[in-house]
Amino acid sequence: MSSAQHWNEVYSAKPADKVGWYTPHLNTSLNWIQELSLEPHEAIIDVGGGASTLVDDLLDGGHSNIIVLDLSKCAIQLTQERLGARFSSVTWMEGDVTEAKLPTQHYRLWHDRAVFHFLVQPKERRRYKDALLKALRIDGFVIVGTFSPDAPPQCSGLPVQRYTADTLSKCFGDKFELRRHQYESHTTPSGIKQSYVFCLYQRKA
């Protein structure tokens, strides 16, 4: 089964607010984005945005250049339906971030909650980083959330790579400066606790 088929089955089997990673609002990401004081027109890409509510909150905050990229057509459709007429204000990309054709030095903010930790092979992580370095502006920001060491070794039936802030920073390399990080516990809709680490980076000149 391909990755796209796997995630389409996941989103077809449960309502979007019942999947393990669901949260009504990505408060850590939203707070950090607000503190960055981005201009409304600056491009923000939500990698693996799927059925996340981040796009709703960004639109509510006045952002007008939002791109949602996800493997799952089903997840994208769910979000479009939830947004109603506002869906046309967003650019939608269906595909794998490690293979997607992204514009060069275009995005001011790259957001990823829980995609990077599914890349358990070094070659996958290299392709992800290549895509990031191509698409992010020199002064751009990256917000990444992954499972931390206390989290389960799997999510949605797939293995994950768990990180501390230090190991994640080593993985991203010296072209990114760690601006802040935060560990937090996420409680799934079924009541299971999952440990995350969130990191905010800025790309160096």
C-alpha positions, 0 to 999 in steps of 0.5 A: 500500500502506498503512503497516500493510500494509507492516509486516505484509508485513515481519514476515511475510517474516522471523522477528522476530529477522532484521529490520534493527532487531532487538536482543536487548535495548534496553540503553540504554532499559532502563538509562535506565528503571531509573535513572528509578525509576518505580513498577511501576504507572505507565503505560509506552507503547512506541510502535511496540513491534512485536516488540521485546523491551522488553516482556519485559524490562519485565515481568521488571523488575516493571512492571505497566502496559505498553501496546504500540502498533504498526501491524502486527497481525502484529508484535503477534501475534508478541510475544504468542506469544513472551510466552505466558501473560504476554501478558494482562498487557499492553495491546495497541493496533493502530494509527497513533500519529498517529491513535490515541485515547490517554488524556489525561495518562496515561503516565509514560513514552513510549518510541519506538525508530525510529518518529519517524524514519519521519515525514518529512512535517511534518504527520505530526510535528505529529500525533505531537507532538500525541498525545504532548502529550495523552497524557504526564503533565506530569512524564512522560518520553520516550525516543526513538531515531532514525537519526542523520546517519551512518545510511542514508537509508532503512530497510525500503524507506522514507525516514527523517528523520535527527537529531542530538540538537540537531535532535531537540530542536528538533523536540520543542520547548520543552515538553521538557527534554533530560536526556541523549542518546547516540549508538550503532551498531546492527549488524543481523542481516545485519551492516550498521551503523546509527547511532542517537541516543537522547534522554531528555526530561522534560516541563516543568510 
